[in-house]
Amino acid sequence: MTITTDKPTTGTTNLGPRIEPLGPCIGARVRAVDLRQLTDSDVAVVHEALLRHKVLFFSGQELTDDDQVALGNRLGDLTAGHPVAKSNGSRAEIYNIDSTDPEFSFSDVWHTDVTFVQRPPAGSILRAVTLPPTGGDTQWADSQAAYRSLAEPVQHLADQLTAVHDGNREWGAYLRRHENRGNVWDGVEVTSIPPVEHPVVRVHPETGEKGLFVQPGFTSHIVGVSDAESRAILDLLYAHLTKPEHLVRHRWSPGDVGIWDNRSTAHYANRDYTAPRVMRRVTLRGDVPQGPAGVPGR
């Protein structure tokens, strides 16, 4: 699906000056943009800004489910809403994140979306539907800034490592409750969640930048080292990834939309609310993560 308007979809726009960085490395606010009416030039500028700022925030949007799917298809190729969780909204591409759902799983752990598959999503688009009066913020960490600020010997160590990502810890019981029948992901129905291996340092396929590609949500251990060594290495990298200077935090308002690059960020949804919170997410199809020379994705 694509968005069609009466406006021309070629030529230049004045979108650039409306992009306001929120910090030196991560986060930008994009003002005076209707995500339902993006021209081709707007899409190109948003894409470039996403590579640079990693996460973009748009306020005052009035997207429907169909609009959100159409936006995703302007920015990439959409996956199913989730490999395992059932899409209980109007579109199969939408993952409905509803805190009132008895099977809802809070995201109060640092994670990168769906890294437990061979081809994790390249990006995510999240919109606020129902918000609590207070709380419910989301934070993002810049994995590339975190890698750059590691001491050089630690960078060299991380460059050589591979990690296992395991979705069973979060989604295994859910899948069993649903008779081992998940959704169709990459053309195959998900009936199990076999652990996968990804490089600890991911080379971004578009920018060539290195970033840490481990997070406590789905990374279980480092390959080829002892359990004690794995825990020590991962604890060091997690603590470094989530240092305040690598973070941006967003307080959601009605009509907000956040778009982030899944290849260069991790995020954390604060669990500091009791009133209902409903968000809807679509994800953009990604590729197999590749590491530095000699450490390919597997």
Backbone hydrogen bonds in HBPLUS format (Angstrom, degrees):
<---DONOR---> <-ACCEPTOR-->    atom                        ^
c    i                          cat <-CA-CA->   ^        H-A-AA   ^      H-
h    n   atom  resd res      DA  || num        DHA   H-A  angle D-A-AA Bond
n    s   type  num  typ     dist DA aas  dist angle  dist       angle   num
A0040-ASP N   A0009-THR O   3.30 MM  31  5.12 141.7  2.46 105.0 114.7     1
A0018-ARG N   A0015-LEU O   2.93 MM   3  5.47 147.8  2.03 119.3 129.5     2
A0019-ILE N   A0016-GLY O   3.05 MM   3  5.65 165.2  2.07 125.8 127.2     3
A0031-ARG N   A0018-ARG O   3.05 MM  13  5.24 165.2  2.07 140.2 143.5     4
A0020-GLU N   A0029-ARG O   2.76 MM   9  5.06 171.5  1.77 154.3 157.3     5
A0029-ARG N   A0020-GLU O   2.87 MM   9  5.06 162.3  1.90 138.5 139.3     6
A0022-LEU N   A0027-GLY O   2.83 MM   5  5.17 172.7  1.84 132.9 131.1     7
A0027-GLY N   A0053-HIS O   2.81 MM  26  5.08 169.2  1.82 144.7 143.5     8
A0028-ALA N   A0055-VAL O   3.08 MM  27  6.58 131.8  2.33 150.5 163.3     9
A0057-PHE N   A0028-ALA O   2.95 MM  29  6.37 148.1  2.05 153.9 163.1    10
A0030-VAL N   A0057-PHE O   2.91 MM  27  6.02 173.5  1.91 165.9 165.9    11
A0037-GLN N   A0034-ASP O   2.89 MM   3  5.47 163.0  1.92 121.4 127.1    12
A0043-VAL N   A0039-THR O   2.99 MM   4  6.32 159.6  2.04 152.6 157.3    13
A0044-ALA N   A0040-ASP O   3.09 MM   4  6.39 155.7  2.15 145.6 151.5    14
A0045-VAL N   A0041-SER O   3.02 MM   4  6.30 154.5  2.08 147.6 154.3    15
A0046-VAL N   A0042-ASP O   2.83 MM   4  6.09 163.6  1.86 159.6 164.1    16
A0047-HIS N   A0043-VAL O   2.92 MM   4  6.10 159.8  1.97 148.0 153.7    17
A0048-GLU N   A0044-ALA O   3.00 MM   4  6.23 159.7  2.04 145.0 150.3    18
A0049-ALA N   A0045-VAL O   2.85 MM   4  6.06 160.6  1.89 151.2 156.9    19
A0050-LEU N   A0046-VAL O   2.83 MM   4  6.02 148.0  1.94 147.2 156.2    20
A0051-LEU N   A0047-HIS O   3.10 MM   4  6.42 155.0  2.16 149.1 154.5    21
A0052-ARG N   A0048-GLU O   3.15 MM   4  6.42 149.9  2.24 143.2 151.4    22
A0053-HIS N   A0049-ALA O   2.75 MM   4  5.83 172.1  1.76 158.3 160.6    23
A0054-LYS N   A0050-LEU O   2.80 MM   4  4.89 140.3  1.96 131.6 138.2    24
A0055-VAL N   A0053-HIS O   2.79 MM   2  5.63 140.3  1.95  95.1  91.7    25
A0261-ASP N   A0054-LYS O   2.79 MM 207  5.21 152.9  1.86 156.9 162.3    26
A0056-LEU N   A0259-ILE O   2.78 MM 203  5.24 161.3  1.81 155.8 161.8    27
A0259-ILE N   A0056-LEU O   2.94 MM 203  5.24 159.7  1.98 148.3 154.6    28
A0058-PHE N   A0257-VAL O   2.84 MM 199  5.11 160.5  1.88 157.3 162.6    29
A0257-VAL N   A0058-PHE O   2.81 MM 199  5.11 150.2  1.90 151.8 159.4    30
A0061-GLN N   A0255-GLY O   2.90 MM 194  4.62 149.4  1.99 128.3 128.3    31
A0068-GLN N   A0064-THR O   2.94 MM   4  6.21 155.7  2.00 150.7 156.7    32
A0069-VAL N   A0065-ASP O   3.03 MM   4  6.33 158.6  2.08 152.6 157.9    33
A0070-ALA N   A0066-ASP O   2.89 MM   4  6.09 159.3  1.94 148.5 154.8    34
A0071-LEU N   A0067-ASP O   2.83 MM   4  6.07 154.7  1.90 148.5 155.4    35
A0072-GLY N   A0068-GLN O   2.97 MM   4  6.22 160.7  2.01 146.0 151.1    36
A0073-ASN N   A0069-VAL O   3.00 MM   4  6.28 152.3  2.07 148.3 155.5    37
A0074-ARG N   A0070-ALA O   3.06 MM   4  6.38 126.4  2.36 137.4 151.4    38
A0074-ARG N   A0071-LEU O   2.99 MM   3  5.08 136.3  2.18  98.6 111.6    39
A0075-LEU N   A0071-LEU O   3.15 MM   4  6.50 141.1  2.31 146.6 157.0    40
A0075-LEU N   A0072-GLY O   3.13 MM   3  5.19 127.0  2.42  94.7 108.2    41
A0076-GLY N   A0072-GLY O   2.91 MM   4  6.01 128.2  2.18 146.1 160.1    42
A0285-ARG N   A0077-ASP O   2.59 MM 208  5.43 177.2  1.59 170.9 171.8    43
A0079-THR N   A0283-THR O   3.06 MM 204  5.89 156.7  2.11 154.5 156.2    44
A0081-GLY N   A0092-ALA O   2.95 MM  11  6.01 150.1  2.05 153.2 144.9    45
A0183-ASN N   A0083-PRO O   2.89 MM 100  5.25 171.7  1.90 144.3 145.0    46
A0094-ILE N   A0091-ARG O   3.16 MM   3  5.58 163.0  2.19 112.1 117.4    47
A0095-TYR N   A0281-ARG O   2.83 MM 186  5.14 170.4  1.84 156.2 159.4    48
A0281-ARG N   A0095-TYR O   3.03 MM 186  5.14 163.3  2.06 139.6 145.0    49
A0097-ILE N   A0279-MET O   2.76 MM 182  5.04 161.4  1.80 165.6 166.7    50
A0279-MET N   A0097-ILE O   2.88 MM 182  5.04 159.5  1.92 139.7 146.1    51
A0101-ASP N   A0098-ASP O   3.07 MM   3  5.52 163.9  2.10 116.1 121.3    52
A0099-SER N   A0277-ARG O   3.00 MM 178  5.45 169.6  2.01 153.4 156.8    53
A0104-PHE N   A0101-ASP O   2.86 MM   3  5.02 163.9  1.88 119.0 120.8    54
A0269-ALA N   A0107-SER O   3.11 MM 162  5.31 165.9  2.13 141.1 138.3    55
A0217-GLY N   A0110-TRP O   2.87 MM 107  5.71 130.1  2.12 160.6 166.6    56
A0111-HIS N   A0267-HIS O   3.01 MM 156  5.59 155.9  2.07 148.0 154.9    57
A0267-HIS N   A0111-HIS O   2.78 MM 156  5.59 163.7  1.80 154.7 156.9    58
A0122-ALA N   A0284-LEU O   2.71 MM 162  5.42 143.7  1.84 144.2 153.5    59
A0262-ASN N   A0122-ALA O   2.84 MM 140  5.17 139.1  2.01 122.0 130.6    60
A0284-LEU N   A0123-GLY O   2.82 MM 161  5.08 165.2  1.85 141.6 145.7    61
A0124-SER N   A0260-TRP O   3.07 MM 136  5.55 152.8  2.14 146.7 154.5    62
A0260-TRP N   A0124-SER O   3.00 MM 136  5.55 158.4  2.05 152.2 159.1    63
A0125-ILE N   A0282-VAL O   2.87 MM 157  5.34 158.0  1.92 159.9 163.0    64
A0282-VAL N   A0125-ILE O   2.98 MM 157  5.34 151.3  2.06 144.1 153.2    65
A0126-LEU N   A0258-GLY O   2.81 MM 132  5.18 166.9  1.82 159.1 162.8    66
A0258-GLY N   A0126-LEU O   2.79 MM 132  5.18 162.9  1.82 155.3 160.9    67
A0127-ARG N   A0280-ARG O   2.90 MM 153  5.42 157.4  1.95 148.9 156.3    68
A0280-ARG N   A0127-ARG O   3.03 MM 153  5.42 158.3  2.08 148.6 155.6    69
A0128-ALA N   A0256-ASP O   3.08 MM 128  5.65 163.5  2.11 157.1 160.0    70
A0129-VAL N   A0278-VAL O   2.96 MM 149  5.38 156.6  2.01 157.7 156.0    71
A0130-THR N   A0278-VAL O   3.06 MM 148  4.73 164.8  2.08 130.1 133.9    72
A0278-VAL N   A0130-THR O   2.75 MM 148  4.73 159.7  1.79 132.5 138.7    73
A0270-ASN N   A0137-ASP O   2.91 MM 133  5.54 154.7  1.97 157.0 165.0    74
A0138-THR N   A0250-HIS O   3.15 MM 112  5.48 156.8  2.21 148.7 154.7    75
A0250-HIS N   A0138-THR O   2.83 MM 112  5.48 168.6  1.85 164.0 167.6    76
A0139-GLN N   A0268-TYR O   2.85 MM 129  5.19 163.1  1.88 150.1 155.7    77
A0268-TYR N   A0139-GLN O   2.83 MM 129  5.19 147.0  1.94 148.0 154.0    78
A0140-TRP N   A0248-VAL O   2.88 MM 108  5.44 159.5  1.92 159.1 166.1    79
A0248-VAL N   A0140-TRP O   3.01 MM 108  5.44 144.1  2.14 147.3 155.9    80
A0141-ALA N   A0266-ALA O   2.75 MM 125  5.19 160.4  1.79 150.5 153.7    81
A0266-ALA N   A0141-ALA O   3.16 MM 125  5.19 142.2  2.31 132.8 142.0    82
A0142-ASP N   A0246-HIS O   2.87 MM 104  5.32 155.0  1.93 150.0 158.3    83
A0146-ALA N   A0142-ASP O   3.09 MM   4  6.27 153.6  2.16 143.5 151.5    84
A0143-SER N   A0264-SER O   3.01 MM 121  5.26 151.4  2.09 128.4 133.3    85
A0147-TYR N   A0143-SER O   3.08 MM   4  6.20 151.3  2.17 131.8 138.7    86
A0212-LEU N   A0143-SER O   3.18 MM  69  5.05 159.2  2.22 118.1 115.6    87
A0148-ARG N   A0144-GLN O   2.97 MM   4  6.22 166.5  1.98 151.1 154.5    88
A0149-SER N   A0145-ALA O   3.08 MM   4  6.23 144.3  2.22 144.0 152.3    89
A0150-LEU N   A0147-TYR O   3.12 MM   3  5.39 163.6  2.15 110.2 115.2    90
A0154-VAL N   A0151-ALA O   2.96 MM   3  5.39 123.1  2.29 110.8 125.4    91
A0155-GLN N   A0151-ALA O   2.97 MM   4  6.31 153.4  2.04 154.2 162.8    92
A0156-HIS N   A0152-GLU O   2.99 MM   4  6.29 161.9  2.03 155.9 159.4    93
A0157-LEU N   A0153-PRO O   3.10 MM   4  6.34 151.7  2.18 140.0 147.3    94
A0158-ALA N   A0154-VAL O   2.90 MM   4  6.13 172.6  1.90 155.8 157.3    95
A0159-ASP N   A0155-GLN O   2.84 MM   4  6.02 153.1  1.92 154.2 162.0    96
A0160-GLN N   A0157-LEU O   3.09 MM   3  5.61 147.5  2.20 112.1 120.6    97
A0161-LEU N   A0158-ALA O   3.15 MM   3  5.37 165.5  2.17 113.1 117.6    98
A0200-VAL N   A0161-LEU O   3.04 MM  39  5.53 176.9  2.04 133.0 132.9    99
A0223-VAL N   A0162-THR O   2.83 MM  61  5.59 173.9  1.84 154.2 156.4   100
A0163-ALA N   A0198-HIS O   2.84 MM  35  5.55 175.8  1.84 167.1 165.8   101
A0198-HIS N   A0163-ALA O   2.92 MM  35  5.55 157.8  1.96 159.2 166.0   102
A0164-VAL N   A0221-HIS O   2.86 MM  57  5.56 165.2  1.88 167.0 172.0   103
A0220-SER N   A0164-VAL O   2.82 MM  56  5.67 160.4  1.86 149.2 155.9   104
A0165-HIS N   A0196-VAL O   2.75 MM  31  5.39 163.6  1.77 161.0 166.6   105
A0196-VAL N   A0165-HIS O   3.04 MM  31  5.39 161.9  2.07 151.1 154.1   106
A0166-ASP N   A0218-PHE O   2.76 MM  52  5.37 155.0  1.82 160.6 157.2   107
A0170-GLU N   A0167-GLY O   3.25 MM   3  5.62 133.2  2.49 104.7 115.3   108
A0171-TRP N   A0167-GLY O   2.77 MM   4  5.74 166.5  1.78 161.7 166.2   109
A0172-GLY N   A0168-ASN O   2.90 MM   4  3.94 148.1  2.00 107.9 112.6   110
A0175-LEU N   A0171-TRP O   2.98 MM   4  6.17 162.3  2.01 153.3 157.5   111
A0176-ARG N   A0172-GLY O   3.07 MM   4  6.37 157.8  2.12 149.2 155.1   112
A0177-ARG N   A0173-ALA O   2.96 MM   4  6.21 153.8  2.03 148.2 155.3   113
A0178-HIS N   A0174-TYR O   3.16 MM   4  6.46 131.5  2.41 140.5 153.2   114
A0178-HIS N   A0175-LEU O   3.09 MM   3  5.15 135.0  2.30  96.7 109.4   115
A0180-ASN N   A0175-LEU O   2.83 MM   5  4.94 147.3  1.94 146.2 146.2   116
A0179-GLU N   A0176-ARG O   3.11 MM   3  5.15 137.1  2.31 119.2 113.4   117
A0181-ARG N   A0178-HIS O   3.10 MM   3  5.90 142.0  2.25 121.6 128.8   118
A0182-GLY N   A0190-VAL O   2.66 MM   8  4.74 152.9  1.73 167.9 168.7   119
A0190-VAL N   A0183-ASN O   2.90 MM   7  5.63 157.9  1.95 142.8 147.9   120
A0185-TRP N   A0188-VAL O   2.86 MM   3  5.37 166.0  1.88 143.0 138.5   121
A0188-VAL N   A0185-TRP O   3.11 MM   3  5.37 166.1  2.13 111.5 115.9   122
A0213-PHE N   A0200-VAL O   2.69 MM  13  5.11 166.5  1.70 154.2 151.1   123
A0202-ARG N   A0211-GLY O   2.78 MM   9  5.35 155.4  1.84 166.9 165.5   124
A0211-GLY N   A0202-ARG O   2.93 MM   9  5.35 140.3  2.10 141.7 154.3   125
A0203-VAL N   A0290-GLN O   2.78 MM  87  5.81 174.4  1.79 165.0 165.0   126
A0204-HIS N   A0209-GLU O   2.77 MM   5  5.31 172.6  1.77 156.4 157.1   127
A0208-GLY N   A0204-HIS O   2.89 MM   4  4.85 146.3  2.00 132.4 140.2   128
A0219-THR N   A0215-GLN O   3.03 MM   4  5.63 155.9  2.09 168.0 175.7   129
A0230-SER N   A0226-SER O   2.82 MM   4  6.03 159.6  1.86 153.8 160.1   130
A0231-ARG N   A0227-ASP O   2.93 MM   4  6.16 165.4  1.96 152.3 155.3   131
A0232-ALA N   A0228-ALA O   3.05 MM   4  6.23 160.6  2.09 146.7 152.1   132
A0233-ILE N   A0229-GLU O   2.90 MM   4  6.08 164.9  1.92 153.1 157.1   133
A0234-LEU N   A0230-SER O   2.91 MM   4  6.04 173.0  1.91 156.7 159.1   134
A0235-ASP N   A0231-ARG O   2.86 MM   4  5.87 161.8  1.89 147.6 153.4   135
A0236-LEU N   A0232-ALA O   3.06 MM   4  6.17 157.1  2.12 142.5 148.6   136
A0237-LEU N   A0233-ILE O   3.01 MM   4  6.31 163.5  2.03 152.5 156.7   137
A0238-TYR N   A0234-LEU O   2.77 MM   4  5.94 163.8  1.80 158.4 162.8   138
A0239-ALA N   A0235-ASP O   3.00 MM   4  6.05 166.9  2.02 146.8 150.7   139
A0240-HIS N   A0236-LEU O   3.04 MM   4  6.22 154.1  2.11 144.5 152.0   140
A0241-LEU N   A0237-LEU O   2.82 MM   4  5.94 161.3  1.86 150.7 156.0   141
A0242-THR N   A0238-TYR O   3.18 MM   4  6.33 155.3  2.25 150.5 154.8   142
A0243-LYS N   A0240-HIS O   3.29 MM   3  5.43 163.6  2.31 114.0 112.4   143
A0246-HIS N   A0243-LYS O   2.90 MM   3  5.66 166.4  1.91 130.1 134.7   144
A0247-LEU N   A0244-PRO O   3.14 MM   3  5.31 169.2  2.15 115.4 117.0   145
A0256-ASP N   A0253-SER O   3.03 MM   3  5.62 150.9  2.11 147.5 145.9   146
A0264-SER N   A0261-ASP O   3.32 MM   3  5.79 169.0  2.34 112.7 115.9   147
A0291-GLY N   A0295-VAL O   2.96 MM   4  4.94 127.5  2.25 139.2 151.7   148
A0295-VAL N   A0292-PRO O   2.87 MM   3  5.58 155.5  1.93 153.4 153.1   149
